[in-house]
Amino acid sequence: MKQKLLCAFLLATSGISQSANVSAPEPERAIWIWEKDSYAMLEDRSAADDAIRFLNSKHINTIYLYADTFDKQNLIVSQPQMYSHLIQRLHKEGIHTYALLGSAYLHTEEYILPEHRSAALSIMQRVLDFNSRTAPDERFDGVNLDIEPHILDLWPAQKIQLLEWFLDMSQSLMELKKASGQTLSVGPAIPFWLDSIELEWHGQTKRVSDHVQDIYDYVALMDYRDHAEGADGIISHAKDEMMYAGLHNRKVLIGLEVTPNEIQKVSFNHLTEQDLEHELSLASKSFADQPAFAGFVIHHYRSYRTWLERSTP
């Protein structure tokens, strides 16, 4: 009897020890892939092969793949099979694929203006239509919107009005999703400083970032700093969005910049990959107990590869 009890005790304590030694899973990693590189992946098998190898080597498991007009083509309309074939390949590699909507090429910042609202609805509807016509393993897993009102020349004089229009547009886009019956996750890229602006919208006065999170499923927070800690660091700038998201069943991805910037602290471009990984580790530890923390997203694919190639001996 004593031997049986001893065996049971050893098995139980062994299980506790093993579970205690199991490390938490690594945070998700995503990346924005803009027009030229997305179209190259769609049109050229070797470019897709090269991209997939790279994504796997950097443990990137979600991509934001551009899905609108570029270079006088709109492949999601004219050649949808290119998207379905590529998405299927990416899914087989364990890579989630979001439709990236918004473009400097198309000046989509103007889509928040009431006179351009139909253009904003059209880009979303095309993705929903694509998903409705394709097999489950060929569909987009979500949508990432990069439509930034602060880029408009009107911003300094009319920022509150522009933000109200941004919220109106956002609500209309999510109504399209709801009407479609699809479950894909939809969210925008937003700057971290939206939490410093309050406005009244639909009878409620809140921080703009809170209004945005009320509307969407997640946000990709453009938390562009080259260090995690401190008052002007990644952690500090994301804490309010992370807390609000946790209370309202939303998700937050932390956006990081590696492209050159005249303001040094905005980008990791002047630092090394080791520096980036160190700061990501600090941020991951800080947000590990936050239910809203969904990982990191890097801006952007081409710059990331260029930066790594430049800094690698």
LINQUIWO-V796141 format. One record per residue. N is the residue number from 0. RES is the residue in three letters. SS is DSSP state (a for helix, b for strand, c for the rest). PHI is phi in whole degrees, -180 to 180 (NA if undefined). PSI is psi in degrees with one decimal (none if undefined). Layout:
n/res/ss/phi/psi
N/RES/SS/PHI/PSI
N/RES/SS/PHI/PSI
This chain:
n/res/ss/phi/psi
0/MET/c/NA/-44.7
1/LYS/a/-62/-38.0
2/GLN/a/-65/-39.8
3/LYS/a/-64/-43.0
4/LEU/a/-64/-39.2
5/LEU/a/-64/-43.2
6/CYS/a/-62/-43.5
7/ALA/a/-63/-41.0
8/PHE/a/-64/-44.8
9/LEU/a/-63/-40.6
10/LEU/a/-63/-42.7
11/ALA/a/-65/-46.8
12/THR/a/-69/-31.1
13/SER/a/-63/-42.5
14/GLY/a/-63/-40.5
15/ILE/a/-63/-44.2
16/SER/a/-62/-42.4
17/GLN/a/-66/-43.4
18/SER/a/-67/-32.3
19/ALA/a/-68/-28.6
20/ASN/a/-87/-8.3
21/VAL/c/-73/121.7
22/SER/c/-78/153.3
23/ALA/c/-65/147.7
24/PRO/c/-63/148.8
25/GLU/c/-66/142.6
26/PRO/c/-61/150.1
27/GLU/c/-59/150.0
28/ARG/b/-128/131.0
29/ALA/b/-125/168.8
30/ILE/b/-153/141.5
31/TRP/b/-80/133.6
32/ILE/b/-123/112.1
33/TRP/c/-83/-172.9
34/GLU/a/-53/-57.7
35/LYS/a/-62/-46.1
36/ASP/a/-71/-36.3
37/SER/a/-64/-45.4
38/TYR/a/-66/-34.0
39/ALA/a/-63/-42.4
40/MET/a/-64/-35.1
41/LEU/a/-73/-38.8
42/GLU/a/-95/-19.1
43/ASP/c/-129/112.2
44/ARG/a/-57/-40.3
45/SER/a/-67/-35.5
46/ALA/a/-66/-38.9
47/ALA/a/-66/-43.0
48/ASP/a/-59/-45.8
49/ASP/a/-63/-43.3
50/ALA/a/-64/-43.5
51/ILE/a/-64/-41.1
52/ARG/a/-60/-44.0
53/PHE/a/-65/-47.1
54/LEU/a/-58/-44.3
55/ASN/a/-64/-38.6
56/SER/a/-66/-26.9
57/LYS/c/-103/11.6
58/HIS/c/56/37.9
59/ILE/c/-91/118.8
60/ASN/c/-115/7.2
61/THR/b/-143/134.4
62/ILE/b/-123/147.9
63/TYR/b/-102/100.7
64/LEU/b/-95/122.2
65/TYR/b/-58/134.7
66/ALA/c/-139/52.6
67/ASP/c/-150/-168.2
68/THR/c/-67/137.5
69/PHE/b/-154/136.6
70/ASP/c/52/46.1
71/LYS/c/65/20.5
72/GLN/b/-128/153.6
73/ASN/c/-133/88.5
74/LEU/a/-66/-26.5
75/ILE/a/-69/-19.3
76/VAL/a/-96/-49.5
77/SER/a/-84/-29.7
78/GLN/c/-137/59.0
79/PRO/a/-60/-26.0
80/GLN/a/-63/-25.4
81/MET/a/-63/-41.9
82/TYR/a/-68/-45.8
83/SER/a/-63/-40.7
84/HIS/a/-66/-43.5
85/LEU/a/-68/-44.0
86/ILE/a/-61/-40.7
87/GLN/a/-61/-43.5
88/ARG/a/-62/-44.6
89/LEU/a/-63/-41.2
90/HIS/a/-62/-38.9
91/LYS/a/-63/-25.7
92/GLU/c/-90/2.8
93/GLY/c/79/22.4
94/ILE/c/-107/116.0
95/HIS/b/-72/147.0
96/THR/b/-128/119.5
97/TYR/b/-106/143.9
98/ALA/b/-77/123.0
99/LEU/b/-92/117.6
100/LEU/b/-120/127.5
101/GLY/c/127/141.3
102/SER/c/-165/133.5
103/ALA/c/-64/-33.8
104/TYR/c/-58/-38.1
105/LEU/c/-99/-0.9
106/HIS/c/54/49.4
107/THR/a/-72/-8.6
108/GLU/a/-57/-25.1
109/GLU/a/-73/-12.3
110/TYR/a/-67/-15.1
111/ILE/a/-76/-19.9
112/LEU/c/-69/138.1
113/PRO/a/-52/-35.6
114/GLU/a/-72/-13.0
115/HIS/a/-114/11.5
116/ARG/a/-60/-36.7
117/SER/a/-63/-32.6
118/ALA/a/-66/-39.3
119/ALA/a/-64/-43.2
120/LEU/a/-66/-34.1
121/SER/a/-66/-40.6
122/ILE/a/-66/-36.2
123/MET/a/-70/-41.8
124/GLN/a/-63/-35.3
125/ARG/a/-63/-38.6
126/VAL/a/-68/-43.3
127/LEU/a/-63/-40.8
128/ASP/a/-64/-42.3
129/PHE/a/-59/-48.6
130/ASN/a/-62/-36.3
131/SER/a/-70/-19.7
132/ARG/a/-102/-3.0
133/THR/c/-115/164.2
134/ALA/c/-70/155.7
135/PRO/a/-53/-39.5
136/ASP/a/-80/-0.4
137/GLU/a/-111/5.5
138/ARG/c/-94/153.9
139/PHE/c/-64/142.0
140/ASP/c/-84/-19.0
141/GLY/b/-173/-172.3
142/VAL/b/-136/136.9
143/ASN/b/-119/125.3
144/LEU/b/-101/128.9
145/ASP/c/-120/76.7
146/ILE/c/-123/106.3
147/GLU/c/-115/106.1
148/PRO/a/-65/-25.2
149/HIS/a/-71/-7.8
150/ILE/a/-79/-23.5
151/LEU/c/-65/146.2
152/ASP/c/-62/-24.5
153/LEU/c/-73/-12.5
154/TRP/a/-54/-51.2
155/PRO/a/-58/-36.6
156/ALA/a/-93/-24.1
157/GLN/a/-133/33.7
158/LYS/a/-62/-37.0
159/ILE/a/-66/-44.2
160/GLN/a/-63/-42.2
161/LEU/a/-64/-38.6
162/LEU/a/-69/-36.8
163/GLU/a/-62/-41.9
164/TRP/a/-66/-35.9
165/PHE/a/-61/-43.1
166/LEU/a/-66/-40.5
167/ASP/a/-61/-46.2
168/MET/a/-61/-43.6
169/SER/a/-60/-44.3
170/GLN/a/-62/-41.0
171/SER/a/-64/-39.4
172/LEU/a/-65/-42.6
173/MET/a/-71/-27.6
174/GLU/a/-66/-36.6
175/LEU/a/-61/-45.8
176/LYS/a/-60/-46.7
177/LYS/a/-60/-42.8
178/ALA/a/-64/-28.9
179/SER/a/-75/-21.7
180/GLY/c/78/6.2
181/GLN/c/-85/152.9
182/THR/c/-105/8.7
183/LEU/c/-61/146.9
184/SER/b/-83/130.0
185/VAL/b/-125/132.9
186/GLY/b/-161/159.3
187/PRO/b/-104/161.4
188/ALA/b/-85/126.0
189/ILE/b/-133/147.1
190/PRO/b/-73/149.3
191/PHE/a/-64/-22.8
192/TRP/a/-83/3.4
193/LEU/a/-64/-20.8
194/ASP/a/-75/-3.0
195/SER/a/-97/0.1
196/ILE/c/-117/127.5
197/GLU/b/-108/145.6
198/LEU/b/-153/158.4
199/GLU/b/-92/128.4
200/TRP/b/-143/124.9
201/HIS/c/54/40.1
202/GLY/c/82/2.7
203/GLN/b/-122/131.2
204/THR/b/-99/117.1
205/LYS/b/-146/169.2
206/ARG/b/-64/145.3
207/VAL/a/-58/-39.9
208/SER/a/-61/-34.2
209/ASP/a/-70/-43.8
210/HIS/a/-57/-44.2
211/VAL/a/-62/-43.9
212/GLN/a/-69/-28.5
213/ASP/a/-62/-33.1
214/ILE/a/-83/-48.5
215/TYR/c/-95/172.3
216/ASP/c/-81/-31.4
217/TYR/b/-157/168.6
218/VAL/b/-130/145.1
219/ALA/b/-100/102.2
220/LEU/b/-82/115.3
221/MET/b/-75/82.6
222/ASP/c/-97/61.2
223/TYR/c/-81/91.5
224/ARG/c/-142/155.1
225/ASP/c/-98/15.0
226/HIS/c/-150/148.7
227/ALA/c/-85/-41.9
228/GLU/c/-98/167.3
229/GLY/c/97/167.9
230/ALA/c/-64/-26.5
231/ASP/c/-111/29.9
232/GLY/c/-104/175.4
233/ILE/a/-57/-45.7
234/ILE/a/-64/-48.9
235/SER/a/-61/-42.2
236/HIS/a/-71/-19.4
237/ALA/a/-101/-9.9
238/LYS/a/-64/-38.5
239/ASP/a/-69/-43.5
240/GLU/a/-64/-38.4
241/MET/a/-66/-42.8
242/MET/a/-67/-44.9
243/TYR/a/-63/-43.0
244/ALA/a/-61/-40.3
245/GLY/a/-64/-32.8
246/LEU/a/-78/-18.3
247/HIS/c/-123/21.1
248/ASN/c/58/42.3
249/ARG/c/-115/171.5
250/LYS/b/-123/152.2
251/VAL/b/-130/125.4
252/LEU/b/-103/140.8
253/ILE/b/-93/115.7
254/GLY/b/-85/137.0
255/LEU/b/-129/145.4
256/GLU/b/-109/136.8
257/VAL/c/-126/-1.3
258/THR/c/-77/155.0
259/PRO/c/-60/144.6
260/ASN/c/-146/140.5
261/GLU/c/-67/-21.9
262/ILE/c/-96/108.3
263/GLN/a/-59/-40.3
264/LYS/a/-68/-12.1
265/VAL/a/-75/-27.5
266/SER/c/-132/152.0
267/PHE/c/-84/5.7
268/ASN/c/-58/-31.5
269/HIS/c/-87/-1.8
270/LEU/c/-111/-169.8
271/THR/c/-111/168.5
272/GLU/a/-61/-36.1
273/GLN/a/-62/-39.7
274/ASP/a/-63/-45.0
275/LEU/a/-58/-49.0
276/GLU/a/-64/-35.1
277/HIS/a/-64/-46.3
278/GLU/a/-69/-35.7
279/LEU/a/-63/-38.7
280/SER/a/-63/-42.2
281/LEU/a/-63/-44.6
282/ALA/a/-66/-41.4
283/SER/a/-60/-44.3
284/LYS/a/-64/-40.1
285/SER/a/-65/-37.4
286/PHE/a/-98/5.0
287/ALA/c/-58/-32.7
288/ASP/c/-95/10.0
289/GLN/c/-94/117.7
290/PRO/c/-64/-20.6
291/ALA/c/-83/-15.7
292/PHE/b/-68/118.1
293/ALA/b/-112/2.9
294/GLY/b/115/-155.2
295/PHE/b/-125/152.9
296/VAL/b/-134/132.0
297/ILE/b/-103/137.1
298/HIS/b/-111/113.3
299/HIS/c/-142/-179.9
300/TYR/a/-51/-54.1
301/ARG/a/-66/-43.2
302/SER/a/-65/-38.2
303/TYR/a/-63/-45.5
304/ARG/a/-66/-42.7
305/THR/a/-62/-44.0
306/TRP/a/-63/-44.4
307/LEU/a/-66/-41.0
308/GLU/a/-65/-37.4
309/ARG/a/-68/-37.6
310/SER/a/-92/-5.3
311/THR/c/-94/125.5
312/PRO/c/-60/none
